[in-house]
Amino acid sequence: SFAVFLGFRPLARRLDAALPDVAGIGSNRLIGVTGSVISAIGSTPGAAGMVRVGAEDWRADTVDEIALPVGARVRVLEVRGTRLVVEPVEPVGPFQLSEPR
C-alpha cells in the first residue's frame, strides 16, 4: 500500500498544480464583493452589525471601527472566522446609533 501511495504521488502533484487558486473557495469568495448593512455597525471594538452579501447575511466589523448605518454600501475586505471585515464603498457621514432597549 505504501508503494501505491508513492506511485500516485506524482499524479497528485500534477493535479494540484492544475487547480485554480483556492482564494475564491468557501467564504473567501466574498472578498471584494459589495453588500449592504442590514443592522447598524457600531464604532466600538466588538460592536458588530449585520451585512447582506448576495443572498447571505453575515456578522461584520469595519476595518477602522467606524460606525455604519443601515443601508450603507460596503465592500468585503477580509473574512475572519464567521465575521466579515468591511469598508464603506462611499464615505459615510457621522450618525448616532440608537440606544438598545
Number of C-alpha atoms within 10 A of each C-alpha: 6 6 8 8 10 10 11 10 12 11 11 12 10 10 10 10 10 9 8 9 8 9 11 11 10 8 15 16 13 20 17 13 13 19 23 21 24 19 18 20 25 19 16 13 11 12 16 22 22 19 29 19 17 11 6 8 14 16 18 27 28 26 14 12 18 17 22 29 20 14 14 20 21 23 21 25 18 18 16 12 7 9 17 26 20 26 23 20 14 10 10 13 8 10 9 9 13 7 5 4 3
